[in-house]
Amino acid sequence: MTTGVVLSVVAEFGAVLVVFWRAGELAGFSMAEGMVVYGLAAAAFGTADLLMGNVERLGERIRSGELDTMLVRPVSPLVQMATDDFSPRRLGKILPALGILAAGLWWAAPEWTAGKALVFAVLMVSGVVICASVWLVGACLQFFVADAREAANSVTYGGQALTEYPLAVYGQGIVRAVTFTVPLAFVSWQPVLYVLDRPDPTGLPDALRFAGPAVAVLAAAVAALAWRTGLRHYRSTGS
């Protein structure tokens, strides 16, 4: 199953390469720089899936009564849900993504300093926190609408597909939405602008590339609030 996941990532990345190969550049970004964008997005979402992907099954646990059982155990139900049915096959998403990221950075050859490497690592961790927070907020919709899983997936998996390309290829409305509403721009786009020392072609302030950690803290706080609100709203299945 892990091999199958790896092959799916390779196939997905192959589609990105085909687009760059046919277009040459996208919004002024070369194939090497596109590999960095893709690698960052895939690694962040893959890690978030590894840590929090199981929460998307919240609706199933509510319908089956499993959540009631989790609530009476002396461990946070969120921890139980995140670790339930844990499978190492999800590593099949992360490892190829990190390999693509490393190859892209080698090819793009940005100028590295110790400080730049440290900031870039912090931005990568911030991206994982943002992805995990978006995953949790989407799952919490199922406290109110049990069949909202697909709607949440349109944001999580759809968000991954969107962030795998330079955001400058999209319209200004989408760029601003994923910067100031659902902050997916801080998963790959802003870190890439920082590490490659590129001006933002969308016209947003360059200072935003350093906002990832603050956005991650805010996103985690919103996710925690959504989880607590959902639990307070929950009234058991009655089964």
C-alpha positions as CSV (number, residue, x, y, z in Angstrom):
1,M,0.0,0.0,0.0
2,T,2.9,2.3,0.7
3,T,4.3,1.6,-2.7
4,G,0.9,2.4,-4.2
5,V,0.8,5.8,-2.4
6,V,4.4,6.6,-3.6
7,L,3.4,5.8,-7.2
8,S,0.3,8.1,-6.9
9,V,2.5,10.9,-5.8
10,V,4.9,10.3,-8.7
11,A,2.0,10.3,-11.1
12,E,0.7,13.5,-9.6
13,F,4.1,15.1,-9.9
14,G,4.4,13.9,-13.4
15,A,1.3,15.9,-14.3
16,V,2.9,19.0,-12.9
17,L,6.1,18.3,-14.9
18,V,4.1,17.9,-18.1
19,V,2.5,21.4,-17.6
20,F,5.9,23.0,-17.0
21,W,7.4,21.1,-19.9
22,R,4.7,22.3,-22.3
23,A,4.6,25.9,-21.0
24,G,8.3,26.3,-20.3
25,E,7.5,28.7,-17.4
26,L,4.5,29.4,-15.3
27,A,4.1,33.0,-14.1
28,G,7.8,33.4,-14.5
29,F,8.7,30.3,-12.5
30,S,11.0,27.7,-14.0
31,M,10.5,23.9,-13.7
32,A,13.1,23.8,-10.9
33,E,11.2,26.5,-9.0
34,G,8.0,24.7,-9.7
35,M,9.5,21.5,-8.1
36,V,10.2,23.5,-5.0
37,V,6.5,24.7,-4.9
38,Y,5.2,21.2,-5.4
39,G,7.5,19.6,-3.0
40,L,6.7,22.0,-0.2
41,A,2.9,21.7,-0.7
42,A,3.0,17.9,-1.0
43,A,5.3,17.5,2.0
44,A,3.2,19.8,4.2
45,F,-0.2,18.2,3.3
46,G,1.3,14.7,3.5
47,T,2.6,15.4,7.0
48,A,-0.7,16.9,8.1
49,D,-2.5,13.9,6.7
50,L,-0.1,11.6,8.6
51,L,-0.9,13.5,11.9
52,M,-4.5,14.6,11.5
53,G,-5.9,12.8,8.4
54,N,-8.1,10.5,10.5
55,V,-10.2,13.3,11.8
56,E,-12.0,13.5,8.5
57,R,-13.8,10.4,9.5
58,L,-15.5,12.2,12.4
59,G,-18.9,11.9,10.8
60,E,-18.6,8.1,10.7
61,R,-17.7,8.0,14.3
62,I,-20.6,10.1,15.3
63,R,-23.1,7.9,13.4
64,S,-21.6,4.7,14.8
65,G,-21.4,5.9,18.4
66,E,-17.6,5.5,18.5
67,L,-17.2,9.2,19.5
68,D,-19.3,8.5,22.7
69,T,-16.8,5.8,23.6
70,M,-13.9,8.1,23.1
71,L,-15.4,10.8,25.3
72,V,-15.5,8.6,28.4
73,R,-11.8,7.6,28.1
74,P,-9.1,9.5,30.0
75,V,-7.5,10.7,26.8
76,S,-8.4,13.6,24.6
77,P,-10.9,12.4,21.9
78,L,-8.9,14.4,19.3
79,V,-5.7,12.4,20.2
80,Q,-7.6,9.1,20.0
81,M,-9.1,10.1,16.6
82,A,-5.8,11.3,15.2
83,T,-4.0,8.1,16.2
84,D,-6.8,5.6,15.5
85,D,-6.1,3.3,12.5
86,F,-2.6,4.9,12.1
87,S,-0.9,3.6,9.0
88,P,2.7,4.0,7.9
89,R,1.5,4.0,4.3
90,R,1.0,7.8,4.7
91,L,4.8,8.1,4.7
92,G,4.5,7.3,1.1
93,K,3.2,10.8,0.5
94,I,5.9,12.5,2.5
95,L,9.2,10.9,1.5
96,P,8.8,11.4,-2.3
97,A,7.6,15.0,-1.7
98,L,10.8,15.7,0.4
99,G,12.9,14.2,-2.4
100,I,11.3,16.4,-5.0
101,L,11.7,19.4,-2.8
102,A,15.4,18.6,-2.3
103,A,16.0,18.1,-6.0
104,G,14.2,21.3,-6.8
105,L,16.3,23.3,-4.3
106,W,19.5,21.7,-5.7
107,W,18.5,22.6,-9.3
108,A,17.2,26.1,-8.4
109,A,20.4,26.7,-6.4
110,P,19.3,29.5,-4.0
111,E,21.9,31.3,-2.0
112,W,21.9,29.7,1.5
113,T,23.0,31.1,4.8
114,A,22.5,29.5,8.3
115,G,19.8,32.1,9.1
116,K,18.0,31.5,5.8
117,A,18.0,27.7,6.3
118,L,16.6,28.1,9.9
119,V,13.9,30.5,8.8
120,F,13.0,28.2,5.9
121,A,12.7,25.2,8.3
122,V,10.4,27.3,10.6
123,L,8.2,28.2,7.6
124,M,8.0,24.5,6.6
125,V,6.8,23.6,10.1
126,S,4.4,26.5,10.0
127,G,2.9,25.1,6.8
128,V,2.3,21.7,8.4
129,V,0.5,23.4,11.3
130,I,-1.6,25.4,8.9
131,C,-2.6,22.3,6.9
132,A,-3.4,20.3,10.0
133,S,-5.5,23.2,11.3
134,V,-7.4,23.4,8.1
135,W,-8.0,19.7,8.2
136,L,-9.4,19.9,11.7
137,V,-11.7,22.9,11.0
138,G,-13.0,21.0,8.0
139,A,-13.7,17.9,10.1
140,C,-15.5,20.0,12.7
141,L,-18.2,20.8,10.2
142,Q,-19.4,17.2,10.7
143,F,-20.4,18.0,14.2
144,F,-23.2,20.1,12.6
145,V,-23.7,18.3,9.3
146,A,-22.7,14.7,9.5
147,D,-22.3,14.3,5.7
148,A,-20.0,17.3,5.3
149,R,-16.9,15.2,4.8
150,E,-16.8,15.8,1.0
151,A,-17.2,19.6,1.5
152,A,-14.3,19.5,3.9
153,N,-12.2,17.4,1.4
154,S,-12.7,20.1,-1.3
155,V,-10.8,22.4,1.0
156,T,-8.1,20.0,2.1
157,Y,-7.3,17.9,-1.0
158,G,-8.5,20.7,-3.2
159,G,-6.2,23.1,-1.3
160,Q,-3.3,20.8,-1.9
161,A,-3.9,20.7,-5.6
162,L,-4.1,24.5,-5.7
163,T,-0.9,25.1,-3.8
164,E,1.1,22.7,-6.0
165,Y,1.5,25.4,-8.6
166,P,2.7,29.0,-8.3
167,L,-0.2,31.0,-7.0
168,A,0.5,33.7,-9.5
169,V,-1.1,31.6,-12.2
170,Y,-4.5,32.2,-10.6
171,G,-6.6,35.3,-10.4
172,Q,-6.2,38.0,-7.8
173,G,-9.4,36.9,-6.1
174,I,-8.1,33.4,-5.5
175,V,-4.7,34.6,-4.4
176,R,-6.2,36.9,-1.8
177,A,-8.7,34.3,-0.6
178,V,-5.9,31.7,0.0
179,T,-3.9,34.4,1.7
180,F,-6.4,36.2,4.0
181,T,-9.3,33.7,4.3
182,V,-8.0,30.1,4.1
183,P,-4.3,30.8,4.5
184,L,-2.9,28.2,2.2
185,A,-0.6,30.7,0.6
186,F,1.7,30.3,3.6
187,V,2.1,26.5,3.0
188,S,4.2,26.7,-0.2
189,W,3.9,30.0,-2.0
190,Q,5.3,32.5,0.6
191,P,8.1,30.2,1.7
192,V,9.1,29.7,-1.9
193,L,9.2,33.4,-2.5
194,Y,11.5,33.7,0.6
195,V,13.9,30.9,-0.2
196,L,14.3,31.9,-3.8
197,D,14.4,35.6,-3.0
198,R,11.7,36.4,-5.5
199,P,9.4,39.5,-5.5
200,D,5.7,38.6,-5.2
201,P,4.3,38.8,-8.7
202,T,0.8,39.1,-7.3
203,G,1.6,42.5,-5.8
204,L,1.2,41.5,-2.1
205,P,3.7,42.9,0.5
206,D,7.0,41.0,0.7
207,A,6.6,41.0,4.5
208,L,4.0,38.3,4.2
209,R,6.7,35.7,3.5
210,F,7.7,36.0,7.2
211,A,4.1,35.8,8.5
212,G,3.9,32.0,8.4
213,P,4.6,31.3,12.1
214,A,2.0,33.9,13.2
215,V,-0.6,32.6,10.8
216,A,0.1,29.0,12.0
217,V,-0.5,30.1,15.6
218,L,-3.7,31.8,14.6
219,A,-4.9,28.9,12.5
220,A,-4.2,26.4,15.4
221,A,-6.2,28.7,17.7
222,V,-9.1,28.8,15.3
223,A,-9.0,25.0,14.9
224,A,-8.9,24.5,18.7
225,L,-11.9,26.8,19.1
226,A,-13.8,25.0,16.3
227,W,-13.1,21.6,18.0
228,R,-14.2,22.8,21.4
229,T,-17.4,24.4,19.9
230,G,-18.2,21.2,18.1
231,L,-17.8,19.1,21.3
232,R,-20.0,21.4,23.2
233,H,-22.6,21.2,20.4
234,Y,-22.4,17.4,20.4
235,R,-25.3,15.6,22.1
236,S,-24.5,11.9,21.5
237,T,-26.1,9.6,18.9
238,G,-28.5,8.2,21.4
239,S,-27.4,4.7,20.4
